[in-house]
Amino acid sequence: MTDEPTFHESSGTVRFWVLVGEEHVGASVGRETLHYRYHPTGRDDTPLSTFADHVQEIHEAVRRRVAGGSVEPVMLRDADLRALPAAP
């Protein structure tokens, strides 16, 4: 296990680990998911830099999926990173 996220070219995903409780859970998110969620009009975004810019939100999405019953490895989908409504 590595602490650093990596881009896996063959699958087009950023692979990373998230601490959930006392365990590290493996997860991934696709290049397209990152692009369309965070830079839909951009042309020069890179998956690892986009991931780094939004790492807290992405990690929280993994924690929500695990809390909802997902098992490792967690593959984040577009809907997992959709903006959540603001709390009142």
C-alpha positions as CSV (number, residue, x, y, z in Angstrom):
1,M,0.0,0.0,0.0
2,T,1.2,3.5,-0.8
3,D,0.0,6.7,0.7
4,E,0.4,8.6,-2.5
5,P,-2.3,8.5,-5.1
6,T,-1.3,7.2,-8.5
7,F,-2.7,7.5,-12.0
8,H,-3.2,4.1,-13.6
9,E,-3.0,4.8,-17.3
10,S,-4.6,1.5,-18.5
11,S,-7.8,2.0,-16.5
12,G,-7.8,5.8,-16.7
13,T,-8.2,6.1,-12.9
14,V,-6.6,7.7,-9.9
15,R,-6.0,5.0,-7.3
16,F,-5.7,6.0,-3.7
17,W,-6.3,4.9,-0.1
18,V,-8.7,6.5,2.4
19,L,-8.6,6.1,6.2
20,V,-12.1,4.9,7.2
21,G,-12.3,4.3,10.9
22,E,-9.1,2.4,11.7
23,E,-8.7,0.8,8.2
24,H,-7.3,2.1,4.9
25,V,-9.7,1.4,2.1
26,G,-8.6,1.3,-1.5
27,A,-10.5,3.4,-3.9
28,S,-10.4,4.9,-7.4
29,V,-12.0,7.6,-9.5
30,G,-12.0,7.9,-13.2
31,R,-10.3,10.7,-15.2
32,E,-13.6,11.6,-16.8
33,T,-15.4,11.8,-13.5
34,L,-12.8,14.2,-12.2
35,H,-12.8,16.3,-15.4
36,Y,-16.6,16.6,-15.7
37,R,-17.1,17.3,-11.9
38,Y,-14.4,19.9,-11.4
39,H,-13.2,21.2,-14.8
40,P,-16.0,20.6,-17.4
41,T,-14.9,23.4,-19.6
42,G,-11.2,23.0,-19.1
43,R,-8.8,21.4,-21.6
44,D,-5.6,21.1,-19.7
45,D,-6.6,19.5,-16.4
46,T,-4.7,16.4,-15.2
47,P,-6.2,13.7,-13.1
48,L,-3.7,13.8,-10.3
49,S,-3.7,17.6,-9.9
50,T,-7.5,17.7,-10.0
51,F,-7.5,14.9,-7.4
52,A,-5.1,16.8,-5.2
53,D,-7.1,20.0,-5.4
54,H,-10.2,18.2,-4.2
55,V,-8.8,15.4,-2.0
56,Q,-11.0,16.2,1.1
57,E,-14.2,16.1,-0.9
58,I,-13.2,12.9,-2.7
59,H,-12.2,11.2,0.5
60,E,-15.5,12.1,2.1
61,A,-17.3,10.6,-0.9
62,V,-15.4,7.3,-0.3
63,R,-16.4,7.4,3.4
64,R,-20.1,7.9,2.4
65,R,-19.9,5.0,0.1
66,V,-18.4,2.7,2.7
67,A,-21.0,3.9,5.3
68,G,-23.6,3.0,2.7
69,G,-22.3,-0.6,2.4
70,S,-19.7,-0.4,-0.4
71,V,-16.8,-2.8,-0.1
72,E,-13.2,-2.3,-1.1
73,P,-12.2,-1.3,-3.7
74,V,-14.6,1.6,-3.9
75,M,-15.0,3.0,-7.4
76,L,-16.4,6.5,-7.2
77,R,-19.0,7.4,-9.8
78,D,-20.2,10.8,-11.1
79,A,-23.1,10.9,-8.7
80,D,-20.8,10.3,-5.7
81,L,-19.1,13.6,-6.4
82,R,-22.1,15.6,-7.2
83,A,-22.3,18.8,-5.2
84,L,-24.2,18.3,-2.0
85,P,-26.8,20.8,-0.9
86,A,-25.6,23.4,1.6
87,A,-26.6,22.8,5.3
88,P,-29.2,25.2,6.7
